[in-house]
Amino acid sequence: MKITDLLTTKTIVLNMSASSKAEAIDELIGKLDEAGKLSDREEYIKAIEAREQQSTTGIGEGIAIPHAKTSAVAEPAIAFGRSQEGLDYESLDGQPTNLFFMIAASEGANQTHLETLSRLSSFLMDKNFRTKLETAKTESDVIEAINAKEAEEDEEEETTSTDGKILAITACPTGIAHTYMAADKLKDTAKEMGINIKVQTNGSSGVKNRLTEEDIAEADAIIVAADTKVDMSGFNGKPVIEVPVAKAIHEPEDLLNKAIHKDAPIYHGNQNSSDSSTGDQNQRTGFYKHLMNGVSNMLPFVVGGGILIAISFFFGINAANPDSDQYNRFAEMLSIIGGGNAMFLLVPVLAGFIASSIADRPGFAPGMVGGLIAITSGTDGTGSGFLGGLIAGFLAGYLTVGIKKLLAGLPNVLDGLKTVLFYPVLSIFGTGMIMLLINPPLTSIYTGLLSWLEGLSGANIALVGLILGGMMAVDMGGPINKAAYTFGLATLQAGNYEFIAIVMAGGMVPPLAMAISTTLFKNKYTDQERETGKTAYALGAFFITEGAIPFAAADPGRVIPSMVAGSAITGMLTALFTIHLTAPHGGIVVIGLVQGGLTQAMLYILAILIGSIVAAIIVGFLKKDLRKA
């Protein structure tokens, strides 16, 4: 099948009117719909948006390839659009995009269709071909350029070295575009450098050019350029370079140089070889990979639980309390689902998925148990919060890896018992015992801090505000945060309304700051982080500090100090403005309960905004620009 069987003059827009990414997507979808290629336009839009949330399809060099494989496509098709001025498509290289190929693959697309779509992705790596598309005057010129390119490729005999010393695997989430573009970039660059290479592509149509045991045995190094899980079970003892698929598209020469010089860690099965530093901090492997596995799986609990809690506040601050005059059964149900369950599970889930990333499935159970102990087994029933969960996750993961190594010498007849008996019993026991021993000392910080704060109550109010505000951002639900909040509650019950205002404001800052930072510094956050940032606006507004945990867990060294600084400033300003609040929770919902009328309420909001903006700017400057990564 030819590319022009899928791309026709009816699905070409030579002069796009779009000026933004959203408008470009909408314009191309409209062209496909107008040509009768879609059976459900709205569902196709959702599929395209879901793909963009995984990572931008603006691959750089002026090209974007939005694509989706869905039942909303009536007939496989390609839409081509060209923007003369170019527009911001959030491309990986940060440059304007002017060539757009929207790929619509039906859910039942056969292998021929998928191979055709993949061939188009490969063609776009040719600069001369792109130039012809950029200068085409009519829709027919576009079709002619593509046909000529296909004819040129057909004349060239494809030669793939099966005895190459460098191997590679490329894979992207959908397996349509980036997979093959990365493969072609590696092959073309290797040819220029005089390097023999064999590239396996894990695409939608299946695995092509599969690496054999003989290939792997003879390989000097292996490049894995993937944004999805790849089977690397046969790579033990080999130098392996693991990078996102975009690296192979934009930096193939660098990857190949590392490969031929064996500048890569040795892969050791479940223990990610890149735990040893390779000097490339952008390789999403090792510690960072395990951490992000936990964070990404924890995220739905934070967002879903936090929003449900926030909705319950609309019925009244105490609407979930059966003993309150405000009691509302529906609000109580929202609070139970969101706070009592979803938010309660976020730390165990974080720990469980960190551990499973390190030790595969055997690590999940001890990680979950360790995370649960982190939030339940501590002084006075409190726990060590998400920081304890991080400790539990890595502890469970590496402990399980150790147990697996320890039992590796057992007779083969016992292999069946390892997974169902030995691994879970020993790893859960070991993780549980260690967490039970270290968690109480961690959480004893709570009582000590509470006593210390009580001793500060007569000190300079601005200093107390600075300390209380900063404490709310240190561990976001852990013992330090809880000590500050408990102190605020105790003074509220005693008739002092200053301290609860300080701790609530300080607790609102972290999620608000991260939301603002992801808006102001887009190039320093991933697509997923920017989407999480949008939700963090709501979570911060309702005083759900946990909304910042995904950011803090992923990058504690930069995020936590920045948040502490912003929250401390907000706490100090709240104290200096002598804000008095009579409610224990609720965030924006209870702003009207600030004593002193509108002026004081506005000053309270100002204090929160100043701290949030300061924290957002600090963390924004500290983070690295992903475009330069």
KEDO-119956 format. One line per field, with one value per residue (C-alpha): x, y, z; residue in three letters; residue number from 1; chain. Coordinates in steps of 0.05 Angstrom, whole numbers, plus 5000, padded with zeros to 4 digits. Each point is the difference from the previous one (the first is absolute). Layout:
BEGIN
px <- c(X  ...)
py <- c(Y  ...)
pz <- c(Z  ...)
r <- c(ALA  ...)
k <- c(NUM  ...)
c <- c(A  ...)
END
This chain:
BEGIN
px <- c(5000  5025  4999  4957  4947  4991  5017  4959  4989  4936  5040  5053  5000  5056  4986  4978  4965  5018  5044  5006  5008  4927  4976  5048  4973  4928  5012  5031  4946  4949  5032  4998  4928  4981  5030  4958  5059  4972  4940  5001  5036  4995  5029  5056  5016  5004  5047  5046  5000  5016  5060  5024  4996  5050  5051  4997  4998  5038  5065  5040  5031  4933  4961  4941  4966  4938  4971  4950  4976  4927  4932  4979  5036  4954  5056  5076  5024  5053  4988  5056  5002  5050  5007  5039  5016  5009  4969  5018  4984  5040  5052  5058  5050  4957  4999  4937  4966  4976  4990  4944  4982  4939  4996  4932  5006  4938  4999  4998  5054  5037  5075  5003  4968  5047  5062  4978  4992  5067  5033  4975  5033  5065  4995  4995  5071  5023  5014  4992  4932  4978  5023  4956  4940  5017  5003  4941  4953  4940  4971  5021  5072  4998  4973  5053  5056  4977  4993  5070  5029  4966  5027  5069  4997  4974  5062  5047  5015  4989  5059  4997  5061  4984  5071  5005  5040  4951  4928  4940  4927  4952  4929  4949  4932  4959  5053  4982  5045  5057  5020  5019  5028  5048  5020  5014  5040  5044  5010  5014  5049  5034  5009  5034  5045  5018  4968  4963  4933  4938  4937  4938  4935  4944  4943  4924  5008  5045  5074  5042  5073  4999  5067  5022  5040  5059  4993  5001  5058  5043  4978  5049  4944  4924  4959  4929  4963  4930  4943  4966  5020  5050  5020  5074  5004  5054  5047  5034  5074  4995  5012  4931  4982  4928  4970  4932  4983  5009  5074  5010  4965  5039  5067  5015  5074  5010  4966  5041  5065  4983  4983  5064  5042  4960  4984  4940  4985  4997  4928  4985  4928  4951  5054  5000  5071  4993  4996  5073  5007  5016  5006  4935  4948  4946  4999  4935  5031  5026  4978  4960  4964  4978  4978  4959  4967  4974  4980  4962  4960  4986  4976  4927  4991  5024  4958  4937  5001  5018  4946  4947  5020  4997  4930  4977  5020  4947  4947  5034  5067  4973  4949  5035  4996  4937  5003  4997  4938  5028  5000  4983  5001  5024  5057  5019  5002  5045  5046  5003  5016  5049  5033  4987  5020  5031  5046  5014  5027  5046  5062  4992  4989  5062  5042  4971  5014  5070  5015  4969  5042  5063  4982  4943  4936  5031  5016  4928  4972  5057  4999  4926  5007  5060  4962  4940  5045  5030  4933  4970  5053  5030  4996  4929  4971  5033  5051  5059  4960  5024  5074  4990  4966  5061  5044  4953  4997  5075  5011  4949  5026  5073  4986  4959  5057  5047  4953  4994  5076  5005  4951  5029  5040  4941  4984  4959  4945  4985  4993  4924  5001  5045  4948  4940  5033  5072  5002  4936  5011  5073  4993  4937  5030  5066  4969  4947  5049  5048  4943  4971  5068  5016  4930  4989  5065  4981  4931  5023  5022  4926  4994  5066  4982  4932  5031  5050  4945  4961  5062  5003  4928  5022  5058  5001  4938  5036  5054  4947  4964  5064  5013  4928  4992  5065  4983  4936  5042  5056  4966  4929  4961  5058  5017  5027  4938  4955  5035  4989  4927  4986  5029  4954  4939  5018  5006  4935  4964  5031  4971  5063  4984  5068  5038  4948  4999  5076  5002  4942  5033  5067  4968  4965  5065  5035  4947  4984  5074  5011  4938  5026  5070  4976  4962  5058  5056  4969  5066  5024  4944  4976  4930  4976  5027  4966  4934  5009  5015  4931  4967  5047  4966  4935  5035  5040  4939  4965  5060  5018  5075  5009  4988  5074  5024  5009  5048  5036  5008  5027  5050  5006  5067  4972  4925  5000  5049  4962  4933  5027  5025  4933  4958  5046  4991  4924  5000  5039  4956  4937  5027  5021  4931  4970  4952  4950  4962  4945  4999  5048  4999  4971  5048  4963  4932  5014  5032  4934  5011  5063  4987  5005  4959  5019  5066  5028  4974  5036  5064  4995  4993  5058  5045  4984  5012  5067  5027  4974  5031  5066  5003  4978  5056  5053  4984  4992  5071  5029  4971  5035  4972  4976  5014  5074  5000)
py <- c(5000  5069  5059  5038  4947  5029  5073  5033  5071  5000  4993  5053  5071  5041  5065  4985  5055  4971  5041  4951  4926  4990  5037  4960  4934  5023  5024  4934  4959  5043  4984  4925  5005  5040  4946  4947  4965  5003  4964  5038  5067  5012  4931  5012  5066  4965  4948  5053  5040  4936  4988  5072  4992  4943  5044  5053  4975  5063  4963  5062  5025  5032  4934  4976  4932  4997  4930  4952  4929  4997  4972  5072  4995  4976  4992  5005  5067  5054  5075  5047  5073  5055  5064  5054  5039  4939  4994  4978  4925  4989  4963  4964  5050  5061  5025  5020  4944  5009  4929  4957  4928  4975  4924  4968  4925  4958  4951  4943  5029  4944  4992  5031  5065  5004  4988  5055  5049  4980  5011  5072  5012  4976  5045  5062  4989  5020  5075  5003  4968  5050  5057  4976  4999  5070  5028  4963  5048  4954  4939  4960  5022  4968  4935  5001  5011  4940  4955  5019  4985  4932  4984  5020  4955  4941  5004  4995  4930  4996  4970  4988  4973  4938  4994  5072  5014  5053  4981  5045  4996  5057  5005  5054  4993  4995  4967  5039  5060  5012  4926  5000  5071  4982  4935  5036  5055  4948  4960  5061  5029  4933  4994  5069  4981  4933  4960  4935  5002  4958  5035  4963  5040  4986  5029  4994  4948  4958  4991  5008  4980  4964  4993  4928  4967  4997  5076  5015  4954  5034  5072  5050  5043  5007  5064  4998  5062  4991  5034  4935  4934  4958  4928  5002  4932  4977  5059  4978  5017  5047  5075  5030  5073  5017  5065  5029  4988  5074  4995  4952  5049  5062  4974  4935  5017  5010  4934  4962  5030  4977  4931  4989  5024  4956  5061  4967  4962  4924  4974  4952  4977  5031  5044  5057  5007  5075  5004  5016  5069  5007  5074  5009  5025  4998  4925  4982  4940  4977  5040  5049  4946  4964  5065  5021  4932  5012  5072  4986  4945  5041  5060  4977  4990  5071  5032  4958  5001  5073  5024  4958  5029  5070  4988  4977  5068  5034  4970  5032  4995  4949  4969  4932  4998  4964  5040  5067  5042  5005  4924  4975  4926  5011  5045  4946  4948  5045  5010  4925  4983  5057  5008  4936  4955  5032  5049  4947  4953  5048  4986  4924  5004  5044  4951  4938  5024  5025  4931  4964  5043  4976  4927  4988  4968  4969  5070  5026  4966  5019  5070  5008  4972  5045  5061  4983  4993  5068  5035  4959  4975  5058  5043  5015  4966  5047  4980  5023  5021  4998  5004  4936  4971  5016  4965  4940  4995  4998  4957  4948  5000  4990  4952  4957  5002  4976  4944  4978  4997  4963  4946  4995  4939  4958  4937  5010  4957  5056  5055  4997  5014  5061  5047  4976  4985  5019  5069  5029  4970  5022  5068  5020  4977  5036  5065  4999  4989  5054  5051  4984  5014  5065  5030  5017  5040  5036  5017  5017  5064  5018  5003  5035  5054  5009  5013  5048  5038  5007  5032  5050  5024  5061  5018  5050  4986  5012  4949  4949  5013  4988  4934  4974  5017  4966  4938  4990  4989  4956  4932  5018  4954  4970  5012  5070  5023  4966  5031  5070  4986  4967  5062  5044  4957  5001  5076  5006  4960  5045  5062  5024  5007  5023  4935  4960  5056  4994  4924  4999  5053  4965  4934  5031  5026  4935  4976  5071  5015  4937  5016  5070  4974  4949  5057  5050  4951  4951  4978  4975  4950  4938  4997  4959  5050  5058  4963  4985  5074  5019  4956  5028  5068  4971  4957  5059  5045  4950  4991  4930  5004  4929  5028  5017  4931  4974  5057  4994  4925  5006  5055  5011  5036  5058  4999  4994  5058  5045  4983  5010  5069  5020  4972  5034  5067  4990  4981  5061  5047  4969  5013  5071  5015  4974  4953  4964  4940  4962  4937  4941  4980  5016  5049  5047  4977  5032  5065  5033  4979  5043  5051  5074  5001  5006  5036  4944  4947  5033  5006  4925  4984  5047  4964  4932  5026  5033  4936  4957  5044  5004  4924  4990  5045  4968  4929  5023  5028  4940  4949  4984  5017  4934  5027  5004  4931)
pz <- c(5000  4981  5047  4950  5008  5070  4985  4946  4976  5042  5065  4985  5029  4968  5037  5071  5038  5068  5047  5058  5012  5019  4938  4955  5027  4992  4929  4978  5034  4964  4934  5014  5023  4938  4956  5035  5033  5071  5029  5066  4999  5076  5016  4951  5033  5068  4971  4970  5066  5039  4956  5009  5075  4997  4965  4947  4927  4980  4985  4981  4935  4983  5000  5041  4991  5043  4996  5030  4989  5018  4980  4988  4933  4944  4949  5011  4974  5004  5003  4980  5022  4989  5039  4963  5063  5046  5069  5070  5003  5064  4958  5031  4972  5020  4928  4959  4962  4928  4972  5030  4983  5039  4997  5011  5008  5011  5058  4951  4954  4966  4996  4931  5024  5060  4958  4953  5057  5027  4932  5000  5068  4970  4939  5044  5024  4930  4997  4924  5005  5053  4956  4943  5047  5025  4929  4970  4966  4992  5033  4938  5011  5070  4971  4945  5051  5041  4940  4976  5069  5001  4931  5022  5061  4960  4954  5059  5024  5074  5035  5075  5033  5041  5026  5025  5063  5024  5013  5013  5018  4987  5028  5014  5035  4935  4957  4938  4990  5049  5001  4926  4998  5056  4964  4935  5035  5033  4936  4957  5050  5010  4925  4998  5058  4970  5056  4991  5036  5005  5025  5026  4996  5049  4960  4997  4945  5043  5012  4937  4991  5066  5036  5005  5055  4952  4986  5074  5014  4947  5016  5029  5029  4996  4994  5027  4978  5027  5036  5015  5032  4961  5014  5018  5034  4952  5010  5065  5000  4940  4999  4992  4987  5019  4975  4979  4927  4985  5016  4942  4953  5022  5026  4962  4990  5075  5016  4948  5025  5071  4973  4959  5059  5047  5042  5032  5064  5000  5003  5057  4991  5048  5031  4952  4977  4995  5075  4990  4975  4926  5000  4962  5047  4948  4994  5035  5033  5067  5061  4959  4961  5064  5031  4940  4997  5071  4987  4936  5032  5062  4960  4988  5076  5013  4946  5009  5076  5006  4953  5036  5067  4970  4974  5069  5028  4957  5046  5061  5035  5049  4953  5004  5076  5025  5065  4964  4984  4929  4991  4931  4983  4929  5024  5050  4945  4958  5059  5014  4928  4989  5067  5037  4942  4937  5037  5054  4946  4965  5042  4998  4925  4992  5040  4965  4930  5016  5028  4940  4953  5035  5012  4951  5027  5063  5024  4998  5062  5048  4972  5014  5070  5015  4974  5044  5061  4983  5008  5057  5048  5036  5062  5022  4939  4951  4947  4960  4938  4929  5020  5039  4939  4957  5050  5002  4924  4988  5062  4976  4929  5015  5057  4952  4948  5055  5020  4927  4994  5066  4977  4930  5019  5023  4960  4937  5029  5049  4946  5004  5075  4994  4972  5039  5067  5013  4967  5032  5069  5007  4965  5038  5065  4989  4975  5055  5056  4977  4989  5069  5030  4964  4994  5074  5006  4936  5025  5071  4966  5002  5076  5008  4950  5031  5068  4969  4965  5064  5030  4942  5008  5039  4953  4944  4958  4933  5019  5021  4934  4961  5036  4998  4926  4981  5040  4960  4937  5026  4995  4977  5046  5039  5074  4990  4962  5050  5059  4972  4982  5068  5034  4959  5018  5074  5002  4960  5053  5053  4965  4964  4926  4975  4995  4962  4947  4994  4992  4950  4957  5004  4980  4939  4971  4975  4951  4978  4990  4958  4959  4986  4985  4949  4966  4999  4986  4951  4970  5068  5011  4964  4968  5058  5051  4963  5002  5074  5010  4974  5053  5053  4993  5028  5053  5026  5001  5046  5047  4976  5008  4973  4930  4999  5021  4928  4985  5067  4994  4929  5016  5075  4997  4960  5018  5076  5015  4951  5031  5071  4980  4970  5057  5052  4966  4997  5074  5020  4958  5029  5070  4984  4969  5066  4964  5045  4973  5036  4956  5003  4927  4931  4967  4953  5026  5068  4978  5019  5072  5007  5055  4982  4937  4927  5011  5044  4953  4942  5040  5015  4926  4985  5050  4969  4929  5017  5032  4943  4946  5036  5008  4927  4974  5045  4978  4928  5000  5035  4952  4934  4932  4969  4930  5016  5032)
r <- c(MET  LYS  ILE  THR  ASP  LEU  LEU  THR  THR  LYS  THR  ILE  VAL  LEU  ASN  MET  SER  ALA  SER  SER  LYS  ALA  GLU  ALA  ILE  ASP  GLU  LEU  ILE  GLY  LYS  LEU  ASP  GLU  ALA  GLY  LYS  LEU  SER  ASP  ARG  GLU  GLU  TYR  ILE  LYS  ALA  ILE  GLU  ALA  ARG  GLU  GLN  GLN  SER  THR  THR  GLY  ILE  GLY  GLU  GLY  ILE  ALA  ILE  PRO  HIS  ALA  LYS  THR  SER  ALA  VAL  ALA  GLU  PRO  ALA  ILE  ALA  PHE  GLY  ARG  SER  GLN  GLU  GLY  LEU  ASP  TYR  GLU  SER  LEU  ASP  GLY  GLN  PRO  THR  ASN  LEU  PHE  PHE  MET  ILE  ALA  ALA  SER  GLU  GLY  ALA  ASN  GLN  THR  HIS  LEU  GLU  THR  LEU  SER  ARG  LEU  SER  SER  PHE  LEU  MET  ASP  LYS  ASN  PHE  ARG  THR  LYS  LEU  GLU  THR  ALA  LYS  THR  GLU  SER  ASP  VAL  ILE  GLU  ALA  ILE  ASN  ALA  LYS  GLU  ALA  GLU  GLU  ASP  GLU  GLU  GLU  GLU  THR  THR  SER  THR  ASP  GLY  LYS  ILE  LEU  ALA  ILE  THR  ALA  CYS  PRO  THR  GLY  ILE  ALA  HIS  THR  TYR  MET  ALA  ALA  ASP  LYS  LEU  LYS  ASP  THR  ALA  LYS  GLU  MET  GLY  ILE  ASN  ILE  LYS  VAL  GLN  THR  ASN  GLY  SER  SER  GLY  VAL  LYS  ASN  ARG  LEU  THR  GLU  GLU  ASP  ILE  ALA  GLU  ALA  ASP  ALA  ILE  ILE  VAL  ALA  ALA  ASP  THR  LYS  VAL  ASP  MET  SER  GLY  PHE  ASN  GLY  LYS  PRO  VAL  ILE  GLU  VAL  PRO  VAL  ALA  LYS  ALA  ILE  HIS  GLU  PRO  GLU  ASP  LEU  LEU  ASN  LYS  ALA  ILE  HIS  LYS  ASP  ALA  PRO  ILE  TYR  HIS  GLY  ASN  GLN  ASN  SER  SER  ASP  SER  SER  THR  GLY  ASP  GLN  ASN  GLN  ARG  THR  GLY  PHE  TYR  LYS  HIS  LEU  MET  ASN  GLY  VAL  SER  ASN  MET  LEU  PRO  PHE  VAL  VAL  GLY  GLY  GLY  ILE  LEU  ILE  ALA  ILE  SER  PHE  PHE  PHE  GLY  ILE  ASN  ALA  ALA  ASN  PRO  ASP  SER  ASP  GLN  TYR  ASN  ARG  PHE  ALA  GLU  MET  LEU  SER  ILE  ILE  GLY  GLY  GLY  ASN  ALA  MET  PHE  LEU  LEU  VAL  PRO  VAL  LEU  ALA  GLY  PHE  ILE  ALA  SER  SER  ILE  ALA  ASP  ARG  PRO  GLY  PHE  ALA  PRO  GLY  MET  VAL  GLY  GLY  LEU  ILE  ALA  ILE  THR  SER  GLY  THR  ASP  GLY  THR  GLY  SER  GLY  PHE  LEU  GLY  GLY  LEU  ILE  ALA  GLY  PHE  LEU  ALA  GLY  TYR  LEU  THR  VAL  GLY  ILE  LYS  LYS  LEU  LEU  ALA  GLY  LEU  PRO  ASN  VAL  LEU  ASP  GLY  LEU  LYS  THR  VAL  LEU  PHE  TYR  PRO  VAL  LEU  SER  ILE  PHE  GLY  THR  GLY  MET  ILE  MET  LEU  LEU  ILE  ASN  PRO  PRO  LEU  THR  SER  ILE  TYR  THR  GLY  LEU  LEU  SER  TRP  LEU  GLU  GLY  LEU  SER  GLY  ALA  ASN  ILE  ALA  LEU  VAL  GLY  LEU  ILE  LEU  GLY  GLY  MET  MET  ALA  VAL  ASP  MET  GLY  GLY  PRO  ILE  ASN  LYS  ALA  ALA  TYR  THR  PHE  GLY  LEU  ALA  THR  LEU  GLN  ALA  GLY  ASN  TYR  GLU  PHE  ILE  ALA  ILE  VAL  MET  ALA  GLY  GLY  MET  VAL  PRO  PRO  LEU  ALA  MET  ALA  ILE  SER  THR  THR  LEU  PHE  LYS  ASN  LYS  TYR  THR  ASP  GLN  GLU  ARG  GLU  THR  GLY  LYS  THR  ALA  TYR  ALA  LEU  GLY  ALA  PHE  PHE  ILE  THR  GLU  GLY  ALA  ILE  PRO  PHE  ALA  ALA  ALA  ASP  PRO  GLY  ARG  VAL  ILE  PRO  SER  MET  VAL  ALA  GLY  SER  ALA  ILE  THR  GLY  MET  LEU  THR  ALA  LEU  PHE  THR  ILE  HIS  LEU  THR  ALA  PRO  HIS  GLY  GLY  ILE  VAL  VAL  ILE  GLY  LEU  VAL  GLN  GLY  GLY  LEU  THR  GLN  ALA  MET  LEU  TYR  ILE  LEU  ALA  ILE  LEU  ILE  GLY  SER  ILE  VAL  ALA  ALA  ILE  ILE  VAL  GLY  PHE  LEU  LYS  LYS  ASP  LEU  ARG  LYS  ALA)
k <- c(1  2  3  4  5  6  7  8  9  10  11  12  13  14  15  16  17  18  19  20  21  22  23  24  25  26  27  28  29  30  31  32  33  34  35  36  37  38  39  40  41  42  43  44  45  46  47  48  49  50  51  52  53  54  55  56  57  58  59  60  61  62  63  64  65  66  67  68  69  70  71  72  73  74  75  76  77  78  79  80  81  82  83  84  85  86  87  88  89  90  91  92  93  94  95  96  97  98  99  100  101  102  103  104  105  106  107  108  109  110  111  112  113  114  115  116  117  118  119  120  121  122  123  124  125  126  127  128  129  130  131  132  133  134  135  136  137  138  139  140  141  142  143  144  145  146  147  148  149  150  151  152  153  154  155  156  157  158  159  160  161  162  163  164  165  166  167  168  169  170  171  172  173  174  175  176  177  178  179  180  181  182  183  184  185  186  187  188  189  190  191  192  193  194  195  196  197  198  199  200  201  202  203  204  205  206  207  208  209  210  211  212  213  214  215  216  217  218  219  220  221  222  223  224  225  226  227  228  229  230  231  232  233  234  235  236  237  238  239  240  241  242  243  244  245  246  247  248  249  250  251  252  253  254  255  256  257  258  259  260  261  262  263  264  265  266  267  268  269  270  271  272  273  274  275  276  277  278  279  280  281  282  283  284  285  286  287  288  289  290  291  292  293  294  295  296  297  298  299  300  301  302  303  304  305  306  307  308  309  310  311  312  313  314  315  316  317  318  319  320  321  322  323  324  325  326  327  328  329  330  331  332  333  334  335  336  337  338  339  340  341  342  343  344  345  346  347  348  349  350  351  352  353  354  355  356  357  358  359  360  361  362  363  364  365  366  367  368  369  370  371  372  373  374  375  376  377  378  379  380  381  382  383  384  385  386  387  388  389  390  391  392  393  394  395  396  397  398  399  400  401  402  403  404  405  406  407  408  409  410  411  412  413  414  415  416  417  418  419  420  421  422  423  424  425  426  427  428  429  430  431  432  433  434  435  436  437  438  439  440  441  442  443  444  445  446  447  448  449  450  451  452  453  454  455  456  457  458  459  460  461  462  463  464  465  466  467  468  469  470  471  472  473  474  475  476  477  478  479  480  481  482  483  484  485  486  487  488  489  490  491  492  493  494  495  496  497  498  499  500  501  502  503  504  505  506  507  508  509  510  511  512  513  514  515  516  517  518  519  520  521  522  523  524  525  526  527  528  529  530  531  532  533  534  535  536  537  538  539  540  541  542  543  544  545  546  547  548  549  550  551  552  553  554  555  556  557  558  559  560  561  562  563  564  565  566  567  568  569  570  571  572  573  574  575  576  577  578  579  580  581  582  583  584  585  586  587  588  589  590  591  592  593  594  595  596  597  598  599  600  601  602  603  604  605  606  607  608  609  610  611  612  613  614  615  616  617  618  619  620  621  622  623  624  625  626  627  628  629)
c <- c(A  A  A  A  A  A  A  A  A  A  A  A  A  A  A  A  A  A  A  A  A  A  A  A  A  A  A  A  A  A  A  A  A  A  A  A  A  A  A  A  A  A  A  A  A  A  A  A  A  A  A  A  A  A  A  A  A  A  A  A  A  A  A  A  A  A  A  A  A  A  A  A  A  A  A  A  A  A  A  A  A  A  A  A  A  A  A  A  A  A  A  A  A  A  A  A  A  A  A  A  A  A  A  A  A  A  A  A  A  A  A  A  A  A  A  A  A  A  A  A  A  A  A  A  A  A  A  A  A  A  A  A  A  A  A  A  A  A  A  A  A  A  A  A  A  A  A  A  A  A  A  A  A  A  A  A  A  A  A  A  A  A  A  A  A  A  A  A  A  A  A  A  A  A  A  A  A  A  A  A  A  A  A  A  A  A  A  A  A  A  A  A  A  A  A  A  A  A  A  A  A  A  A  A  A  A  A  A  A  A  A  A  A  A  A  A  A  A  A  A  A  A  A  A  A  A  A  A  A  A  A  A  A  A  A  A  A  A  A  A  A  A  A  A  A  A  A  A  A  A  A  A  A  A  A  A  A  A  A  A  A  A  A  A  A  A  A  A  A  A  A  A  A  A  A  A  A  A  A  A  A  A  A  A  A  A  A  A  A  A  A  A  A  A  A  A  A  A  A  A  A  A  A  A  A  A  A  A  A  A  A  A  A  A  A  A  A  A  A  A  A  A  A  A  A  A  A  A  A  A  A  A  A  A  A  A  A  A  A  A  A  A  A  A  A  A  A  A  A  A  A  A  A  A  A  A  A  A  A  A  A  A  A  A  A  A  A  A  A  A  A  A  A  A  A  A  A  A  A  A  A  A  A  A  A  A  A  A  A  A  A  A  A  A  A  A  A  A  A  A  A  A  A  A  A  A  A  A  A  A  A  A  A  A  A  A  A  A  A  A  A  A  A  A  A  A  A  A  A  A  A  A  A  A  A  A  A  A  A  A  A  A  A  A  A  A  A  A  A  A  A  A  A  A  A  A  A  A  A  A  A  A  A  A  A  A  A  A  A  A  A  A  A  A  A  A  A  A  A  A  A  A  A  A  A  A  A  A  A  A  A  A  A  A  A  A  A  A  A  A  A  A  A  A  A  A  A  A  A  A  A  A  A  A  A  A  A  A  A  A  A  A  A  A  A  A  A  A  A  A  A  A  A  A  A  A  A  A  A  A  A  A  A  A  A  A  A  A  A  A  A  A  A  A  A  A  A  A  A  A  A  A  A  A  A  A  A  A  A  A  A  A  A  A  A  A  A  A  A  A  A  A  A  A  A  A  A  A  A  A  A  A  A  A  A  A  A  A  A  A  A  A  A  A  A  A  A  A  A  A  A  A  A  A  A  A  A  A  A  A  A  A  A  A  A  A  A  A  A)
END
